[in-house]
Amino acid sequence: MSRRSGACLRSCLVIFAVVSALAVCGPAFYWRFKKVMRFGGSKSSCPPCICDCPPPLSLLKFSPGLSNLSVTDCGGNDPDLKEEMEKQFVDLLSEELKLQVAVSEEHARHMNITFAEAKRVASQYQREAEKCNTATETCEEAREQAEAFLIKERKVTALWEQRARQMGWEGE
């Protein structure tokens, strides 16, 4: 039974491969064959088209006034534009430099504000750190005092215990 199922599986795979190859290559072969049959089999083709189209329209036919415009004539009626166009190259460069100076001054002002804010925050953190250090020192002093008091209390307790033993106390 396993030989028979193996052979069946093999034949199914071969059939699937052939069908896949035909599905991929079939349309290309079909159109090539059809093209060869059309050129080889029949010499008749459709007659050439007779086109009676008008020539493309130019902008000059739509608005004849466009032909005599020039760049120097552009914006002649606008006083602001006319004033801007009459400026000399040196004036334009100096205006550009003034703009760059204004931008750099604004940038410097912003940086100064940022720097002042950073200094203020750093000062605040410094004050907080000093408070923390003072509190730590106070706690350390209190711990040392408590430790000294504990040592003193242990000495007093040892003294009382010694006196109690002398008086006959046996302890725990």
ABEGO torsion letter per residue (X at the ends): XAAAAAAAAAAAAAAAAAAAAAAAAAAAAAAAAAAAAAAAABABBBBBBBBABBBBBBAAAABAAAAABBAAABGAABAAAAAAAABBAAAAAAAAAAAAAAAAAAAAAAAAAAAAAAAAAAAAAAAAAAAAAAAAAAAAAAAAAAAAAAAAAAAAAAAAAAAAAAAGBAEX
